[in-house]
Amino acid sequence: MTRSGRTYAKGMAAGRAIVLAEPLSLWGGVDVTTGTIIDHSHPDLGKSIAGRILVMPGAKGSSSSSAILAEAIRRGTAPLGIVLGTPDPILVVGAIVAGSLYGLECPIVVCAIDGIASGNEISIVAERGAAQIEVRMG
C-alpha cells in the first residue's frame, strides 16, 4: 500500500517497521548508545528502534528529545526514518540538526498510520512538502 504524507524532515529511508502503540519521549525513554527503549512505563520497554522505521501516533516529552535524536543519528543508533500520526516539532529539530552538523538524514513524515504493523517493510521518500510512504507486508 502507498500513502501520501507531509514531509517534516527530508530524506530517504527503507527498513522494517517498529510500531509503538503509545507516544515515546526520547529523553529518558531511549538509551542513545543502543537505541533501546528504557522508559519503564512504556509498553515497548526493551525493544530497539535502532535501524528500524519508527512508527508511532506522536511523540511526547521534553525538548531535549531533539538532542537525543541528533546524537542517536550521529552514533548510528537512531531509527532510519520516523512516521508519525501527528506532527512533532521537537523530533524535527533533532533530524534537521543532525543533517546540518553530520550530513546524516533521518526523514520524518506524518501520515495515517492505521494498518501499519511491526515487521512491515517501509520505504520513505520525503521531499520538500510531500512524502510517499510505501508499506509492504513483512
N, C-alpha and C positions, 0 to 999 in steps of 0.2 A: 504494500500500500504506500502511496505517496501522499505526503502532507505538505501544505504550504504553511510557512510561518514567517515571523518577523525576526530579522537579524538584530541582535544587540551587541554582539562581538563577532567580527568577521573571521572566516576561516573555513577549512575543510577538515572533516574527520570521518573515520569509519571504524566501527568496532561493535562489540557485544554490549547490549544494554544492561544496566543495573537500575531497576525501577524501585524507587523508595515510595512507600505509601504516605509518608509524612515528610514535611519540610525538614531540612537539616541546616544547622549553623556549622560552618566550617571551623569557626573559632571555638575551640573546646569540644568540637564534635568529630574532628578528623585528626589523626596523627599525621603531621606533614611529612614525616620521614618515611612512612609506609603507605599512606593513603587509606588506612583502615579507620572505620567508624569507631570512635571511642566514647561517644556520648551514651552513658549507661541508661538514659531514659529513652533512647531511640530504639524502635523495634528492629532495626537492621544492625545493631551493635555487632562488631566483629567482622562485618563484610568489608571488602575493599572496593573503593571507587577508582583506584589507580588503573589506568589503561583501559577504562570502560567508557561507554557513553552514559553519563549520569542523567537519569530521567526522574523528575520529581515535581510535585504540584507547585512548589515555590521554595524559596529559601527563608530562613529566619535568622534572627540573631544580630550579633554585633557587627559594627562597621569594620572590625578587624578581620572579618571573613575575607575581605578583599586581599589583605596581606597574606593570609594563609593560602588562598588560591594562587596568587602570584608566586609564592615560594614553592608550592607544590608543583606548579608548572615548571619552574626552574629545575627542580630536583627530579622531575620525571615521575612524580607520584600522584599527579592530578588526573582527573578524567580527561579523555581525549577530546570530549565535547560535552556540552550541557544542554539538555532540552527541558524547558520549564513550562508549566501550565500558566503561570503568571510571571510578569517581569520582576527582576530583582536587580536594582542598580548597583548594589554592593558587589555582587559577583562580577558584574560587567566591568567595574573599575579594576578588579584584580586581573581579569583577562586582558584588558587594554594595557595595563601597566606591564604585564609580562611580555606582551607583544612589543611594546616600546623599549623596554630595558633589555630583553633577552632575545628578541626576534622569534619568539615561540608563540604559536596560536593555540587557543582553546575556544572554538566557536561556541557562542551562547545564542540559542534561539528560543522563541516562545511559540508554541502551537498547542493544539489539542493533544493531550497525552493518553486519552482513553484508548484502550485496546493494545497499548504497548506493554510487552511483558519482558521481564528479565530473561536474558538469553537471546532475544531477538537481535538480528544484525541490523545496525542503523548506519546510514550514510548521511552526512550533513554537508550541504553546500550553502554556506552563509555569505552572501554578498551584501553590498550596501542596500539596506532596507528589506530585501526579500530573501527568504531562505526556502530551500527544498529539503525535506526530510524523507528519506526512503527507508521503510521498515520492512524487513523480511523475517519470516518466522525462523527461529534458530533451533 
